[in-house]
Amino acid sequence: MTPADERRARPADDPDLLAVVDATPAEEPAQDRAPRRAPRWLPLLALAVPVVVVVAVLGWRAAAGPAFDPDVAGDRVGQVADGILASADGAGFAASGASGPGTAMSGGSSDAPEPGAHDVTVVCASERGRGAHLAVAVAGETVGEADVACSDGADPDADPLVTVLPLDELGAGWSFAVESGTRAAVAVVLS
């Protein structure tokens, strides 16, 4: 063996020592690559969600039944009240209107009705058939109260319901108020 300093240097053109190196620069990675593709079901989901919501709302409305129309219910209540007033003996008093949450249908007279017993009749059709409350007062003092039955005003086949509150005597300055928790068409007849 020869010592390390005695070794002969290899020439620069020695093929065992040199390797062929490619001097061209490497290509940069493509910056304009297409973004990652969304799953195929994503557009279907974007279309399906609003369709499901619309179908659910329409189904709920259909299950709830027809909507309450205060004008139609008011006409039906008025017809029944007119029939009651026409069949009453002697002069009477009638008022019709609407009642709702926080709003009472009220009326009255400063004149005393004819002496004797009277019936205060309430004809009512309300939203979803919810009842109402009648209070009759004379000179600010309550002389009679009644829970009022109401038909479902949205049902075209339901006749308005009638509630009668008999009173022994009414004096001057009498009044009434009908309060309902929902929208209602109401008529009050004093006979």
Buried (B, 14 or more C-beta within 10 A) or exposed (E): EEEEEEEEEEEEEEEEEEEEEEEEEEEEEEEEEEEEEEEEEEEEEEEEEEEEEEEEEEEEEEEEEEEBBBEBBBEBBBEBBBEBBEEBEEEBBBBBBBBBEEEBBBBBBEEEBEEEEBBBBBBBBBBBBBBBBBBBBBEEEEBBEBEBBBBBBBBEEBEBBBBEBEBEEBEEBBBBBBBBBBBBBBBBBBB
